[in-house]
């Protein structure tokens, strides 16, 4: 027995040595040349600039001593030295794949072209009949996929994120060795072919994000005993997955995803599942009770997603104690009391999201038993009462707590808590009262976001709040806070967003704020006083000082590169608009309205960008990387895992006045490079004492969307080149002393929704056509010399119309001014002529003179007789 064991070990050692020796030999010369031919055929483009293959794959050389089995992206059989795998994915190749370069690789088993920018069809790939694993994911291949049906040895096929279209071919059912099939994120339509019932080896099937429509039957999958993962979703709500079926599945899934499938009931096949670990039924129309029976039937269930349905009732079984870690039932119609036993039934929960429902009543005390929970979001409900002491002392793992938009009341964290790991705390829009609680100091080394806005907090901002050393976003707006703001709060190096607006705070501004990475500062609607320091804009991205009591002149700001939004409305600022404001190269919103500014509007304001660009580090909001906490299936190309994005975003609302309405511009999230705030550009100089002309150069602000110059003393004509304001949506020039006509060229402003020139001295015909057909008399009232269908003076002189038709451009404005002057001179000369005529008559003795004197005497006698 010992000799046999020794001999076996010896043979294994010999085989390993021989394998290593073979690994040191050069690859087959014929295949090495085939790879070099492939290299010639491929056209590589990177960032639209042609790049040499020698730079991308430097090991692929003509050197005959170079072993191609050691080349990048190449896999060889360790014994035979034959090439069995090529992975040139994610090399940014542009164009069709040159299949001719693979003709001599007769042992090829793996081909990975994922994310390389290939396009065209895959018809020529059908000759690669030895392939076992093929990945074309993340390209722009299109057309049908019948070619893969020739690859009878396929075990893994990954075609996700392409442009493949049409119905799934019946011939796919002939690939009976297929274990993994991923067709997600394409444009497939139709239904599931009946031939899928022959895919006896299939373990993973993803059909997510396609164009399936109509009734979608899952019966072809009924007998696939090895199926573990099934994913289906539609790009629209045109598909409707069958929910009632006569067949009984022979598979036991670990993952089922049925998103956007127009489900109104839980599919009946799920009643037979006992090994589920992830269930995603989100974005459907399922109503009634939350299906907690799935928890009972599947004791290993870890992820349960039911968000965006129409569930109305949530009740937990009384005897269950489950391993569930992730539960999301947000955005439903659930009302009534929150399950009181949820903390005891689900003690292992790590993340729970029940936001956007209608829960009422008090916060369950059993929540304190969730010692592992890191995220709890119950915002946008109707919870009331105080937070239980068992909760604030029990959930010591909490990192994100969101209770916004409820009716919680009482003192806010008046005592020490166990929230020692808390990073994000949002309790805005509740009924919390009293002073800011010292319990926040329990999170002094972790807390980065604190939102207590829209409550009933009173007293002063405590000086100890600066001990929250990691705090980067603090929002306590719209409370009843008062007193002097701690100067150290405004200068905290970690602060990136500070919103103290809507309180009764006072004090003066320090010379600088925040750290070196930019700050968004909102201090509006308070009682701050004193001048604005000229260094205050340094490192500031958004500055909102509206409706305070600041005085003095607008400073000659220095270091203004980072400022994007500057709002100084409603203060006591005096003096002229400094030319230094013309250097705000990245400005998007500028509001100087409702002050006492005088002088002229600087013509250099046309230098303001009012457009995209500038510092990209000033986006509102920060997103943390995704944490992949659950892994369910893995193959060569597929790694099925559940990742949770830990986001920490702020939604900032800025109301920017446009005549007759308020527009709210938000900066948040996402993909928020394209946020509305980043597309909104406006300038408001209204309600000041500005005089002189409207600089024609302002017409060069082509990306401006809002301009308000109303309630000033501007006395020029309206510049005709305002027609260059192609994106303008609101233009308010009312309550000034403007003269001349309204330029006809303004009718080219197709985005103009609000136009107001009321209460000026304008004259002539009101333009008609396009957007000007939507404005009514309110836009022109207070201009008695204006005429047209939308004014009080409906008709205009025919000769004037004729003259205006013959003369264009600036001549119209000059002619209108001359008309007004002629009118005044004519009236004055008439009065003077009449007076001179009376005096001449009185100087001569004539019948007319005597008759006139008799009338005067009679009038005097009559007046005397009427006296007592």
VENJOMO-V428582 format. One record per run of one state. SS is the DSSP state (H for helix, E for strand, C for the rest). FROM is the first residue (numbers start at 0). TO is the last residue. Records with the same first field share a line. If there is no record, write none. Layout:
BEGIN
SS->FROM-TO + FROM-TO
END
This chain:
BEGIN
C->0-0 + 24-27 + 41-42 + 46-47 + 50-51 + 56-66 + 70-72 + 76-81 + 87-91 + 93-93 + 95-97 + 102-108 + 112-116 + 120-121 + 127-131 + 135-138 + 143-144 + 150-154 + 158-161 + 167-168 + 174-178 + 182-185 + 189-192 + 198-202 + 210-212 + 216-217 + 221-227 + 234-237 + 241-253 + 259-266 + 272-276 + 280-285 + 289-291 + 297-301 + 305-308 + 313-324 + 328-333 + 337-340 + 345-349 + 353-356 + 361-363 + 369-373 + 377-380 + 385-387 + 394-398 + 402-405 + 411-422 + 426-429 + 434-436 + 443-447 + 451-454 + 459-461 + 467-471 + 475-478 + 484-485 + 490-495 + 499-502 + 507-517 + 522-525 + 530-538 + 544-547 + 553-563 + 567-570 + 575-577 + 583-587 + 591-594 + 599-601 + 607-614 + 618-620 + 634-637 + 648-650 + 658-659 + 667-668 + 674-674 + 679-680 + 684-687 + 692-694 + 700-704 + 708-711 + 714-718 + 724-728 + 732-737 + 740-742 + 748-752 + 756-759 + 765-768 + 774-775 + 779-783 + 787-796 + 806-808 + 842-845 + 865-867
H->1-23 + 28-40 + 52-55 + 67-69 + 98-101 + 122-126 + 145-149 + 169-173 + 193-197 + 218-220 + 267-271 + 292-296 + 341-344 + 364-368 + 388-393 + 437-442 + 462-466 + 486-489 + 578-582 + 602-606 + 615-617 + 669-673 + 675-678 + 695-699 + 719-723 + 743-747 + 769-773 + 776-778 + 797-805 + 809-841 + 846-864
E->43-45 + 48-49 + 73-75 + 82-86 + 92-92 + 94-94 + 109-111 + 117-119 + 132-134 + 139-142 + 155-157 + 162-166 + 179-181 + 186-188 + 203-209 + 213-215 + 228-233 + 238-240 + 254-258 + 277-279 + 286-288 + 302-304 + 309-312 + 325-327 + 334-336 + 350-352 + 357-360 + 374-376 + 381-384 + 399-401 + 406-410 + 423-425 + 430-433 + 448-450 + 455-458 + 472-474 + 479-483 + 496-498 + 503-506 + 518-521 + 526-529 + 539-543 + 548-552 + 564-566 + 571-574 + 588-590 + 595-598 + 621-633 + 638-647 + 651-657 + 660-666 + 681-683 + 688-691 + 705-707 + 712-713 + 729-731 + 738-739 + 753-755 + 760-764 + 784-786
END
